[in-house]
């Protein structure tokens, strides 16, 4: 079963839940932090195309 390990977003009011949430200001920072966490957490980054990426461990 997949588990959401983290959320990286530019829209802090649109996300919630039990996973760690990282709030960024710019698209470039969203991409950079998501891919850094992807490697660190050994997870897959999924772009939701709304200013939010989720990191999922499969």
N, C-alpha and C positions, 0 to 999 in steps of 0.2 A: 504494500500500500504506500502511496506517495505521501510525503509530509512537507508542508510549507515551512521552510527554514527561516526565511526573512522576506521582508517587503521593502522595496526602495521606491519612493514616490515623490512627486512634485506637488501632489494634492493631498495634504495631510488630513483634510476634513472628509475625504472619501474612503479612507481605509481604517480598519480596526481589526481586532482579534488578538490571539495569543502569541503570534510570531513577533520577533523584533521588527520595528518599523524605523527605517532610516529616511529622513526627509531631506531633500536636496532642492536647490534653487534653479538649476539649469539642466538642460537635456544632456550636455556633455558630462556633467557630474553624475547624472543618473546612469549613463552608460558605463562610465569608468568605475563607479562604486559597485554596480551590479556585476560586472565581469570580474572585479577583484574578489567580491564575496563568492562568486561562482567557483573560483579556484580554491579559495580558502575553505569553504564549506563542502567541497566536493559535491556540488549540486548543479542543477541546470537552471539557467536564467530564462524566464519566459516574459516577453514584452507584451503587455496587455493593450498597447497602442493608445493609452489614455493618460500618459505621464506616470505610469506605474509598472514596475517589473516585480515579479515574484520569483523567489529562488526555491526550487523544489528538489528534494532528495527522493529519488525513485528507488 
